[in-house]
Amino acid sequence: MSETKANLDTRERILDVAERLFMAHGYEGTSMRMITGAAEVNLAAVNYHFGSKEALLRDVFRRRLAWLNGERLRALDALEKQADGAPLKPSQVLEAFFGTLLRMGEDESLGGMTFLRLLGRTLTEPAEFIRTFFAGEYAEVIERYKRALFRALPDVPRAEIVWRLHFMLGAMSYAIAGTDVLQVVTGCELNELKELNEPDESAGAGVAGNRDEAVRLAERLMPFLLGGLRAPLPHFIQENLQ
């Protein structure tokens, strides 16, 4: 094995381990010692490839978000080309933006549900450095999708569309983070929550179970998001439009 390939393999192994540990324990709860132990490397190797724990977390996200943001832009380009200048339907915009993310949960090569949970948990409690990082990574994609929603909903004030996009992003973040918040709200361990946390025996364990979980999550969440986007305008906005 060449030195270059060995370095790439080591780097990917560290990223895979860090992704899993950051998801399970959070950024603050994950130590470099935990990462080096699970990846079977020394601290020098982590410092060589990433330099710091902050940089490591950024690279964990960067390798997934590069695909996600590129795919979101490709999906929107294809839809707009097919529409031939006409506005897209709101459902098409949401499917391209949120549906693309949820499909990552079905594909272990893209991080699967491990990455989705990590993304959701990080977005709900972001450190300042990661908030700045996300803002830069998402800037182009968010701007493109905002414009698509403005065209899809010409009778809705743009400020209201931005608010609803904000609400949808929040709902998505909590949904993909896991069922911890749902358990707090219900105060009990519902069968539905167990279904989300554990793969069905019929589906098999591991990858198949995670894939089914991602599919069920999409089936629940996408209609909810579309319903929120299409909800009647608040009275104070309706009055201002009259």
DRENTOR-693957 format. One record per atom (N, C-alpha, C): residue in three letters; x, y, z. Coordinates in pm, whole numbers, padded with zeros to 5 digits, always signed. Example, Ala and Ser with C-alpha at 12.3 -4.5 7.8 and 13.67 -1.06 7.14 Angstrom:
2
ALA+01319-00569+00780/ALA+01230-00450+00780/ALA+01320-00330+00780/SER+01285-00225+00708/SER+01367-00106+00714/SER+01290+00003+00787/
REM end
This chain:
242
MET+00084-00120+00000/MET+00000+00000+00000/MET+00088+00125+00000/SER+00061+00221-00087/SER+00140+00342-00095/SER+00115+00428+00028/GLU+00211+00518+00056/GLU+00197+00608+00171/GLU+00076+00699+00154/THR+00051+00745+00030/THR-00063+00833+00005/THR-00194+00763+00036/LYS-00209+00638-00011/LYS-00333+00563+00015/LYS-00348+00533+00163/ALA-00237+00501+00229/ALA-00244+00475+00373/ALA-00291+00598+00448/ASN-00242+00715+00408/ASN-00286+00839+00473/ASN-00433+00866+00449/LEU-00479+00840+00326/LEU-00621+00860+00295/LEU-00708+00765+00375/ASP-00665+00638+00386/ASP-00741+00540+00464/ASP-00747+00581+00610/THR-00635+00626+00664/THR-00632+00670+00803/THR-00723+00790+00824/ARG-00719+00884+00731/ARG-00804+01003+00741/ARG-00952+00967+00740/GLU-00990+00878+00649/GLU-01130+00837+00640/GLU-01173+00760+00765/ARG-01084+00678+00820/ARG-01117+00603+00941/ARG-01140+00698+01058/ILE-01056+00798+01069/ILE-01073+00897+01176/ILE-01206+00971+01158/LEU-01238+01010+01035/LEU-01364+01081+01008/LEU-01483+00993+01043/ASP-01480+00865+01005/ASP-01591+00775+01034/ASP-01612+00760+01184/VAL-01502+00741+01257/VAL-01510+00724+01403/VAL-01560+00853+01468/ALA-01504+00967+01426/ALA-01544+01095+01485/ALA-01691+01123+01459/GLU-01739+01093+01340/GLU-01880+01113+01306/GLU-01969+01035+01402/ARG-01933+00910+01425/ARG-02013+00825+01514/ARG-02008+00873+01659/LEU-01890+00910+01706/LEU-01875+00952+01846/LEU-01937+01089+01870/PHE-01919+01183+01778/PHE-01982+01314+01792/PHE-02135+01299+01794/MET-02187+01207+01715/MET-02332+01183+01715/MET-02377+01128+01850/ALA-02302+01034+01904/ALA-02343+00967+02027/ALA-02324+01053+02151/HIS-02216+01130+02156/HIS-02179+01201+02279/HIS-02181+01352+02268/GLY-02200+01406+02148/GLY-02194+01549+02129/GLY-02051+01597+02116/TYR-02036+01721+02072/TYR-01901+01776+02051/TYR-01826+01786+02184/GLU-01889+01845+02284/GLU-01822+01863+02413/GLU-01794+01730+02482/GLY-01883+01633+02462/GLY-01869+01505+02531/GLY-01774+01407+02465/THR-01723+01443+02350/THR-01630+01356+02277/THR-01489+01408+02293/SER-01402+01328+02349/SER-01263+01369+02367/SER-01177+01316+02254/MET-01063+01379+02235/MET-00968+01330+02135/MET-00918+01191+02172/ARG-00907+01164+02300/ARG-00865+01031+02344/ARG-00965+00924+02300/MET-01096+00956+02310/MET-01199+00862+02265/MET-01185+00836+02115/ILE-01158+00941+02040/ILE-01148+00928+01894/ILE-01025+00847+01856/THR-00911+00879+01915/THR-00790+00807+01880/THR-00798+00660+01920/GLY-00862+00633+02035/GLY-00876+00494+02078/GLY-00963+00413+01984/ALA-01078+00470+01946/ALA-01171+00397+01859/ALA-01116+00384+01717/ALA-01040+00483+01672/ALA-00983+00479+01536/ALA-00851+00403+01531/GLU-00798+00369+01649/GLU-00671+00297+01660/GLU-00557+00375+01594/VAL-00552+00504+01628/VAL-00443+00589+01583/VAL-00393+00669+01702/ASN-00278+00732+01688/ASN-00229+00817+01796/ASN-00271+00961+01771/LEU-00252+01045+01873/LEU-00295+01184+01864/LEU-00221+01258+01753/ALA-00098+01218+01730/ALA-00020+01284+01624/ALA-00086+01266+01488/ALA-00148+01150+01464/ALA-00214+01126+01336/ALA-00334+01218+01318/VAL-00411+01237+01426/VAL-00526+01328+01418/VAL-00479+01471+01395/ASN-00376+01512+01467/ASN-00324+01647+01449/ASN-00267+01667+01310/TYR-00205+01564+01256/TYR-00147+01573+01121/TYR-00255+01596+01017/HIS-00366+01522+01028/HIS-00471+01530+00926/HIS-00567+01646+00948/PHE-00589+01687+01075/PHE-00695+01784+01102/PHE-00650+01905+01184/GLY-00553+01888+01271/GLY-00500+02000+01347/GLY-00565+02026+01481/SER-00698+02007+01491/SER-00770+02033+01616/SER-00904+01962+01614/LYS-00968+01956+01729/LYS-01100+01893+01735/LYS-01203+01976+01658/GLU-01192+02107+01664/GLU-01283+02192+01588/GLU-01270+02165+01438/ALA-01147+02160+01391/ALA-01124+02135+01249/ALA-01172+01996+01209/LEU-01157+01900+01299/LEU-01205+01764+01273/LEU-01356+01763+01256/LEU-01429+01832+01344/LEU-01576+01836+01331/LEU-01616+01905+01201/ARG-01548+02011+01167/ARG-01579+02079+01040/ARG-01559+01985+00921/ASP-01452+01906+00925/ASP-01426+01814+00813/ASP-01524+01697+00812/VAL-01571+01656+00929/VAL-01675+01554+00934/VAL-01798+01602+00858/PHE-01837+01728+00880/PHE-01952+01783+00810/PHE-01921+01814+00665/ARG-01801+01866+00640/ARG-01769+01911+00505/ARG-01778+01797+00403/ARG-01732+01678+00439/ARG-01733+01569+00341/ARG-01875+01525+00308/ARG-01970+01542+00401/ARG-02110+01507+00372/ARG-02184+01624+00307/LEU-02161+01745+00356/LEU-02234+01860+00304/LEU-02194+01893+00161/ALA-02072+01860+00123/ALA-02031+01884-00016/ALA-02122+01807-00111/TRP-02150+01681-00078/TRP-02241+01601-00161/TRP-02383+01656-00150/LEU-02428+01682-00026/LEU-02566+01725-00005/LEU-02596+01855-00078/ASN-02512+01955-00061/ASN-02538+02083-00126/ASN-02528+02074-00278/GLY-02432+01995-00327/GLY-02423+01976-00471/GLY-02546+01907-00526/GLU-02596+01806-00454/GLU-02715+01734-00499/GLU-02839+01822-00494/ARG-02849+01905-00391/ARG-02963+01997-00382/ARG-02964+02094-00501/LEU-02849+02145-00535/LEU-02842+02238-00648/LEU-02871+02167-00780/ARG-02821+02045-00795/ARG-02849+01968-00918/ARG-02998+01938-00929/ALA-03061+01902-00817/ALA-03204+01872-00819/ALA-03285+01995-00859/LEU-03249+02110-00803/LEU-03321+02232-00834/LEU-03298+02273-00979/ASP-03175+02260-01027/ASP-03145+02290-01168/ASP-03231+02205-01261/ALA-03241+02076-01230/ALA-03317+01985-01316/ALA-03465+02022-01316/LEU-03519+02055-01200/LEU-03661+02092-01191/LEU-03688+02221-01267/GLU-03601+02319-01252/GLU-03622+02448-01320/GLU-03605+02434-01471/LYS-03515+02348-01513/LYS-03501+02324-01657/LYS-03626+02259-01713/GLN-03681+02163-01638/GLN-03802+02094-01682/GLN-03921+02190-01684/ALA-03926+02284-01589/ALA-04037+02380-01581/ALA-04030+02484-01692/ASP-03914+02500-01754/ASP-03898+02588-01870/ASP-03946+02730-01840/GLY-03900+02783-01727/GLY-03932+02922-01694/GLY-04053+02940-01605/ALA-04137+02839-01593/ALA-04255+02849-01506/ALA-04213+02826-01360/PRO-04287+02883-01265/PRO-04255+02859-01123/PRO-04272+02711-01088/LEU-04192+02663-00997/LEU-04208+02527-00949/LEU-04323+02519-00850/LYS-04372+02399-00827/LYS-04471+02377-00721/LYS-04398+02378-00587/PRO-04462+02427-00480/PRO-04398+02424-00348/PRO-04352+02284-00308/SER-04432+02184-00342/SER-04396+02046-00306/SER-04266+02003-00375/GLN-04244+02050-00497/GLN-04121+02016-00568/GLN-03999+02079-00500/VAL-04015+02202-00456/VAL-03904+02271-00390/VAL-03868+02201-00259/LEU-03970+02165-00181/LEU-03945+02099-00053/LEU-03884+01961-00074/GLU-03932+01889-00174/GLU-03879+01756-00200/GLU-03732+01765-00239/ALA-03696+01862-00321/ALA-03557+01875-00362/ALA-03468+01914-00245/PHE-03518+01998-00156/PHE-03435+02046-00045/PHE-03433+01947+00071/PHE-03551+01918+00126/PHE-03557+01831+00244/PHE-03551+01684+00208/GLY-03614+01648+00099/GLY-03614+01508+00057/GLY-03474+01457+00027/THR-03392+01542-00034/THR-03254+01503-00063/THR-03179+01471+00066/LEU-03198+01552+00168/LEU-03133+01526+00297/LEU-03182+01395+00357/LEU-03312+01373+00357/LEU-03366+01252+00418/LEU-03320+01126+00346/ARG-03300+01136+00216/ARG-03252+01019+00142/ARG-03109+00982+00180/MET-03035+01077+00234/MET-02902+01044+00284/MET-02910+00940+00397/GLY-03019+00946+00472/GLY-03037+00850+00581/GLY-03052+00708+00533/GLU-03087+00690+00407/GLU-03103+00556+00351/GLU-02972+00500+00296/ASP-02870+00582+00287/ASP-02746+00543+00219/ASP-02629+00550+00317/GLU-02580+00434+00358/GLU-02470+00431+00454/GLU-02343+00493+00397/SER-02324+00488+00267/SER-02204+00547+00208/SER-02204+00699+00220/LEU-02321+00758+00245/LEU-02333+00903+00265/LEU-02348+00939+00412/GLY-02327+00843+00499/GLY-02337+00867+00643/GLY-02460+00808+00706/GLY-02564+00781+00626/GLY-02685+00718+00678/GLY-02747+00796+00792/MET-02815+00725+00881/MET-02883+00789+00993/MET-02783+00842+01095/THR-02662+00788+01097/THR-02561+00842+01188/THR-02534+00988+01158/PHE-02514+01019+01029/PHE-02488+01157+00992/PHE-02612+01243+01014/LEU-02730+01194+00980/LEU-02851+01273+01000/LEU-02870+01309+01147/ARG-02849+01211+01236/ARG-02863+01241+01379/ARG-02758+01342+01424/LEU-02635+01325+01376/LEU-02530+01421+01412/LEU-02566+01561+01364/LEU-02611+01573+01241/LEU-02648+01703+01186/LEU-02761+01765+01267/GLY-02865+01686+01297/GLY-02978+01738+01372/GLY-02938+01783+01511/ARG-02860+01704+01580/ARG-02821+01739+01717/ARG-02727+01859+01719/THR-02642+01872+01618/THR-02552+01986+01612/THR-02628+02114+01578/LEU-02727+02104+01490/LEU-02805+02222+01453/LEU-02892+02272+01568/THR-02937+02181+01655/THR-03022+02224+01766/THR-02942+02286+01879/GLU-02813+02255+01888/GLU-02727+02313+01992/GLU-02591+02349+01932/PRO-02587+02440+01837/PRO-02460+02467+01768/PRO-02365+02553+01850/ALA-02237+02514+01851/ALA-02134+02602+01904/ALA-02114+02717+01806/GLU-02059+02827+01853/GLU-02044+02945+01769/GLU-01963+02916+01643/PHE-01856+02840+01656/PHE-01770+02815+01540/PHE-01843+02731+01436/ILE-01929+02639+01478/ILE-01998+02554+01382/ILE-02116+02629+01321/ARG-02176+02723+01395/ARG-02283+02806+01340/ARG-02228+02889+01223/THR-02111+02947+01243/THR-02047+03024+01137/THR-02013+02935+01018/PHE-01966+02815+01047/PHE-01930+02721+00941/PHE-02053+02684+00858/PHE-02164+02651+00924/PHE-02286+02614+00853/PHE-02336+02730+00767/ALA-02328+02852+00820/ALA-02377+02967+00745/ALA-02303+02980+00612/GLY-02172+02956+00614/GLY-02096+02962+00491/GLY-02126+02848+00397/GLU-02139+02727+00452/GLU-02164+02609+00369/GLU-02300+02614+00301/TYR-02400+02670+00371/TYR-02537+02668+00321/TYR-02575+02790+00238/ALA-02490+02893+00236/ALA-02530+03023+00182/ALA-02586+03014+00040/GLU-02514+02954-00051/GLU-02558+02948-00191/GLU-02687+02868-00206/VAL-02693+02754-00137/VAL-02810+02668-00148/VAL-02935+02736-00093/ILE-02923+02796+00025/ILE-03039+02862+00086/ILE-03088+02975-00002/GLU-02998+03052-00060/GLU-03039+03163-00146/GLU-03114+03113-00269/ARG-03066+03007-00330/ARG-03133+02951-00448/ARG-03273+02901-00412/TYR-03284+02832-00301/TYR-03413+02776-00263/TYR-03510+02883-00215/LYS-03462+02985-00152/LYS-03551+03096-00116/LYS-03611+03157-00242/ARG-03530+03181-00344/ARG-03582+03239-00468/ARG-03685+03147-00532/ALA-03660+03016-00526/ALA-03756+02921-00584/ALA-03889+02925-00508/LEU-03882+02936-00375/LEU-04006+02945-00296/LEU-04078+03077-00319/PHE-04004+03187-00335/PHE-04067+03315-00364/PHE-04148+03307-00494/ARG-04093+03240-00595/ARG-04163+03227-00723/ARG-04280+03129-00711/ALA-04262+03024-00629/ALA-04367+02923-00616/ALA-04487+02977-00539/LEU-04464+03076-00452/LEU-04571+03130-00367/LEU-04577+03282-00383/PRO-04617+03330-00500/PRO-04612+03475-00528/PRO-04707+03556-00442/ASP-04814+03494-00388/ASP-04912+03568-00309/ASP-04877+03571-00160/VAL-04768+03506-00122/VAL-04725+03504+00018/VAL-04611+03603+00036/PRO-04620+03694+00132/PRO-04509+03789+00153/PRO-04377+03717+00173/ARG-04273+03772+00119/ARG-04143+03704+00126/ARG-04095+03685+00270/ALA-04122+03782+00354/ALA-04081+03769+00495/ALA-04149+03648+00558/GLU-04274+03624+00521/GLU-04346+03509+00577/GLU-04288+03378+00526/ILE-04248+03376+00400/ILE-04185+03255+00345/ILE-04055+03226+00420/VAL-03978+03330+00449/VAL-03853+03311+00524/VAL-03882+03256+00663/TRP-03985+03310+00729/TRP-04023+03258+00860/TRP-04060+03110+00850/ARG-04136+03074+00749/ARG-04179+02934+00737/ARG-04062+02842+00702/LEU-03968+02891+00624/LEU-03847+02814+00599/LEU-03770+02793+00729/HIS-03766+02896+00811/HIS-03702+02885+00943/HIS-03771+02779+01028/PHE-03904+02779+01030/PHE-03978+02679+01107/PHE-03953+02538+01053/MET-03950+02524+00921/MET-03928+02393+00861/MET-03789+02340+00890/LEU-03689+02428+00887/LEU-03554+02386+00920/LEU-03545+02340+01065/GLY-03616+02411+01153/GLY-03618+02370+01293/GLY-03684+02235+01313/ALA-03798+02216+01247/ALA-03867+02087+01258/ALA-03780+01974+01206/MET-03714+01997+01093/MET-03626+01897+01036/MET-03511+01864+01133/SER-03452+01967+01191/SER-03338+01945+01281/SER-03376+01857+01399/TYR-03488+01887+01463/TYR-03530+01807+01577/TYR-03571+01667+01536/ALA-03632+01655+01419/ALA-03677+01523+01374/ALA-03560+01430+01348/ILE-03458+01480+01280/ILE-03345+01392+01247/ILE-03251+01372+01365/ALA-03262+01460+01467/ALA-03176+01445+01584/ALA-03209+01318+01662/GLY-03329+01266+01650/GLY-03369+01147+01724/GLY-03496+01172+01800/THR-03531+01081+01889/THR-03659+01090+01959/THR-03645+01139+02103/ASP-03527+01191+02141/ASP-03507+01235+02279/ASP-03610+01340+02320/VAL-03628+01442+02232/VAL-03723+01549+02264/VAL-03865+01494+02269/LEU-03898+01403+02177/LEU-04032+01344+02176/LEU-04059+01267+02304/GLN-03960+01198+02357/GLN-03977+01125+02483/GLN-04002+01221+02598/VAL-03934+01336+02596/VAL-03956+01435+02702/VAL-04098+01488+02696/VAL-04146+01514+02574/VAL-04281+01569+02557/VAL-04387+01470+02602/THR-04373+01342+02562/THR-04475+01243+02596/THR-04463+01195+02739/GLY-04342+01195+02795/GLY-04324+01149+02932/GLY-04328+00999+02945/CYS-04325+00927+02834/CYS-04329+00782+02843/CYS-04264+00722+02719/GLU-04235+00593+02726/GLU-04172+00524+02615/GLU-04281+00462+02529/LEU-04325+00535+02428/LEU-04430+00487+02340/LEU-04376+00383+02244/ASN-04463+00296+02197/ASN-04421+00198+02097/ASN-04369+00267+01972/GLU-04430+00382+01939/GLU-04387+00454+01820/GLU-04243+00502+01835/LEU-04208+00545+01957/LEU-04071+00590+01979/LEU-03975+00473+01970/LYS-04015+00359+02024/LYS-03931+00241+02015/LYS-03911+00202+01869/GLU-04018+00218+01790/GLU-04010+00186+01647/GLU-03906+00272+01578/LEU-03897+00400+01619/LEU-03801+00489+01556/LEU-03657+00458+01598/ASN-03641+00413+01722/ASN-03506+00390+01774/ASN-03450+00254+01739/GLU-03538+00155+01717/GLU-03493+00019+01695/GLU-03547-00033+01562/PRO-03464-00095+01481/PRO-03512-00151+01354/PRO-03607-00266+01377/ASP-03705-00280+01288/ASP-03797-00393+01296/ASP-03722-00523+01275/GLU-03766-00630+01343/GLU-03704-00760+01323/GLU-03721-00805+01179/SER-03834-00769+01119/SER-03859-00810+00981/SER-03764-00741+00884/ALA-03717-00622+00924/ALA-03628-00547+00836/ALA-03483-00587+00854/GLY-03455-00658+00963/GLY-03316-00693+00990/GLY-03249-00583+01068/ALA-03132-00610+01117/ALA-03062-00513+01199/ALA-02969-00428+01114/GLY-02910-00327+01179/GLY-02804-00251+01115/GLY-02852-00168+00999/VAL-02787-00185+00884/VAL-02810-00099+00768/VAL-02955-00103+00724/ALA-03014-00221+00715/ALA-03153-00231+00669/ALA-03247-00159+00763/GLY-03224-00173+00894/GLY-03309-00106+00991/GLY-03297+00045+00982/ASN-03176+00095+00965/ASN-03156+00238+00950/ASN-03221+00290+00823/ARG-03214+00212+00716/ARG-03277+00254+00591/ARG-03428+00265+00608/ASP-03489+00168+00675/ASP-03633+00173+00698/ASP-03670+00290+00788/GLU-03585+00318+00886/GLU-03611+00433+00974/GLU-03611+00562+00895/ALA-03517+00576+00803/ALA-03510+00697+00720/ALA-03634+00710+00632/VAL-03680+00600+00576/VAL-03798+00603+00491/VAL-03921+00644+00573/ARG-03939+00584+00691/ARG-04054+00619+00776/ARG-04050+00765+00819/LEU-03930+00813+00850/LEU-03917+00952+00890/LEU-03960+01045+00777/ALA-03916+01015+00655/ALA-03953+01098+00540/ALA-04104+01095+00518/GLU-04165+00978+00532/GLU-04309+00967+00509/GLU-04388+01047+00612/ARG-04335+01059+00733/ARG-04403+01139+00836/ARG-04376+01288+00817/LEU-04253+01321+00791/LEU-04210+01460+00798/LEU-04246+01543+00676/MET-04232+01486+00554/MET-04254+01566+00435/MET-04397+01622+00425/PRO-04503+01543+00452/PRO-04637+01602+00449/PRO-04656+01711+00555/PHE-04591+01694+00671/PHE-04599+01794+00777/PHE-04538+01926+00732/LEU-04421+01918+00671/LEU-04354+02040+00625/LEU-04435+02110+00517/LEU-04489+02033+00423/LEU-04568+02094+00315/LEU-04694+02157+00372/GLY-04756+02092+00470/GLY-04874+02149+00533/GLY-04843+02281+00602/GLY-04729+02288+00668/GLY-04690+02412+00733/GLY-04664+02523+00634/LEU-04601+02489+00523/LEU-04573+02590+00421/LEU-04701+02645+00360/ARG-04801+02559+00347/ARG-04927+02598+00283/ARG-05032+02650+00382/ALA-04999+02658+00509/ALA-05096+02700+00611/ALA-05147+02841+00583/PRO-05270+02871+00626/PRO-05323+03007+00607/PRO-05231+03111+00670/LEU-05228+03228+00610/LEU-05147+03336+00664/LEU-05203+03384+00797/PRO-05118+03431+00888/PRO-05167+03489+01013/PRO-05260+03607+00984/HIS-05353+03634+01077/HIS-05453+03738+01055/HIS-05389+03875+01033/PHE-05282+03906+01106/PHE-05224+04040+01093/PHE-05163+04059+00954/ILE-05119+03952+00890/ILE-05067+03963+00754/ILE-05181+03974+00655/GLN-05287+03894+00677/GLN-05404+03901+00588/GLN-05464+04041+00589/GLU-05470+04102+00707/GLU-05528+04236+00719/GLU-05442+04339+00645/ASN-05310+04322+00652/ASN-05222+04416+00582/ASN-05230+04402+00431/LEU-05267+04283+00383/LEU-05275+04260+00240/LEU-05406+04309+00179/GLN-05505+04333+00265/GLN-05637+04374+00215/GLN-05639+04522+00177/
REM end
